[in-house]
Amino acid sequence: MNILDLITADGVKLKKYGTTYRGRCPFHEGKTETSLLVDADAGKYHCFGCDMHGDAVQWLRDRRGLSFIEACEYLGHDPGPRSSEGSRPAPSAWEPREATTPSELWQERARTFLDGAIDCLWSTQGESIRAWLRTKKGLYDATIKKACLGLNLSDKYEPRVFWGLEPVIKDDGAERRQWIPAGLVIPWVVNGNVHRLRIRRDNPGDGPRYVIASGSGTAPATWSLERAAAAVIVESELDGLLLNQEVGDLCAAVALGSAQAKSDTIIHKALMAANIILVALDTDEAGAKASWRFWVDTYGKKALRWPCLKGKDPSEAKLSGLDLRDWIIAGMFGNEEGFERFCIQTIDGGMTDCETLSESCSIQGI
């Protein structure tokens, strides 16, 4: 099976552009239709949005959660000779990458846009979305303001050159424009500079719920990273904001943006120094299974699978009555005792979720 067949078999629609193929990357939210590039001749893929890349073996490891040997066997490749002890050599070790940073022009344009979006969110036009953030996402007004969340009322299309981006010509000969869709604006701001614009669309139709503006930086969002003696890993920025609001005095929060994303160099350094890492990616197949092996392989026993109860993510769990602070404190025991205590407290509190508890106990080896 060549890499084109492999990627299309996983539901990715690819379109030919010259000698390569382009499609929507499945590894991150807010993807564009052409962020994933596939070079069939070289047998490689690369996403310009999240920087996921590799060959067919790496695709199977990242997308389907296979081990190196399982991926090789699936493709009919020889994983390599066995050593004298009978084991095959391990694949090349993963190395963290330095996150990309937008150009100064992009940051200036993003700042101007974001200032207007913030004003809109706090106007009468933003009342409904502010109520949604409070009631459905559990965020306080102070948290919303500090995070610089905003509201964009209508789709915006601007020349890419205005944002310092290279021109892109579509099949019909027209120039692709920078698209900022209508919706909740979730920026990542570093030292006052806007590094990313992620938009949560209210009515995406058949399109993606989340869109990241072209040219955005790739660094995962982090909070209280200086408290990385303990850290909790989640997917969405809104969940990261919620956890920082509730337990930022206890631990760091890292929002990856997708279950398959990994640490950059700064986050990796902090996590290597941490005592405990609670991996609380969404409790669906992608979050709970396919990506778990990376965390335990990279950070060892201090990485614990710590799924939410009564919801797939912290926001849902809080709405269902889960005390997020107790949940994190239990995880910070860093052992079976902490997990068992939390399960007992949860059951005593009338919040039993047998399926999730059973899965979690199995993952933890309890």
C-alpha positions, 0 to 999 in steps of 0.5 A, a space after each residue: 500500500 502506497 502512502 496515497 492509498 493509506 491516507 485516503 483509506 483513513 478518510 482524507 480527501 486528496 487533490 492533485 496540485 502539480 506533482 503533489 497532493 493536498 488535503 485537509 489534515 486530520 491531526 488538528 482542529 481548525 484545519 484548512 482544505 490544503 494544509 496537508 501536503 503529500 508527496 507520493 514519489 517520496 512517500 512523505 506527508 507534511 502539514 503546514 498547520 500543525 507540523 505533523 510529518 513523516 512517511 507511511 510508518 509514521 502515519 500509521 503510528 500517529 493516525 492509528 496508534 500502531 507501534 513501530 513494529 506493528 506499522 512495519 508489519 502492516 505495510 509488509 516492511 522488515 522492521 530491521 534485524 534482531 539483536 543478539 537478545 532477540 529484540 528489534 532495534 527501537 525506531 528513531 527517538 522522538 525529538 521536540 520541535 521549536 514552535 513557529 512564530 508569526 511574522 511581525 506584520 501578521 502579529 500587527 494585523 492580528 492585534 488590530 483584528 483581535 482588538 475589534 473582536 474583544 470590543 464586539 464580545 463585550 458589546 450587546 451583540 456579544 451577550 449570548 456568547 458571553 452567557 454560553 462561555 459562563 454557563 456551558 464552559 464554566 468561565 468567569 468574566 475575569 478569565 474571559 477578559 484575561 484570555 482576550 477572547 473575542 467575537 467576529 460577527 461575519 466572515 472576513 476575506 483579505 489579501 494574504 499579503 496584508 498578513 505577510 503571507 505568500 500568495 496561493 493561487 487556486 485551480 480557477 486562477 484566483 488568489 486565495 485570501 486570508 479567511 477569518 470566519 465568523 465565530 468565537 475568537 480564541 487567540 493565543 497571546 504571548 507577552 502581549 503579542 498575538 501568536 494564533 487566532 483560532 475561531 470556533 464557528 457557531 454553524 460550520 455546516 459540513 466544514 470544520 468547527 474550528 479554523 486557525 487563521 493561516 500564518 498562526 504560530 504552532 505552539 500549544 497554549 500553556 498556563 502556569 508552566 512555572 508550576 510544572 511540578 505537576 501538569 495536566 494535558 488537554 485538547 482545547 484552549 477553553 478547557 485549558 482556560 477552565 483548568 487554569 481558572 480552577 487549579 492554576 495555583 496547583 499545576 500547569 495546564 497545556 492545551 494541545 489543540 488536538 489529541 495527536 499534537 505533541 510537546 514543543 521544546 519549551 513544554 518538553 523541557 518543563 514536562 521533563 522536570 515535572 513530577 506528575 503529568 496527567 494526560 486528560 485528552 478527550 475520552 474518545 478513541 483519538 484522545 484516549 487510545 491512539 495518542 496515549 503511547 506517546 506520553 508514556 513512551 516519552 515521559 515514563 511512569 509519571 505520565 498518567 492517563 487521567 480521563 474526566 468522569 461524567 464528560 469527555 472533557 473538563 468543561 462537560 465534566 464540570 457541567 455534570 457536577 465533577 469537582 475539577 479541583 478534587 479531580 486534579 488533586 487526586 491525580 497529583 497523588 501520582 499512584 494507584 492510591 490517588 486514583 482509588 481515593 478519587 473513585 471512592 469519593 466520586 461513587 460516594 458522591 453519587 456520580 458513578 460512571 461505570 464505563 469510564 471508571 472501568 476503562 480508567 482502572 484498566 488503563 492505570 493497571 488497577 
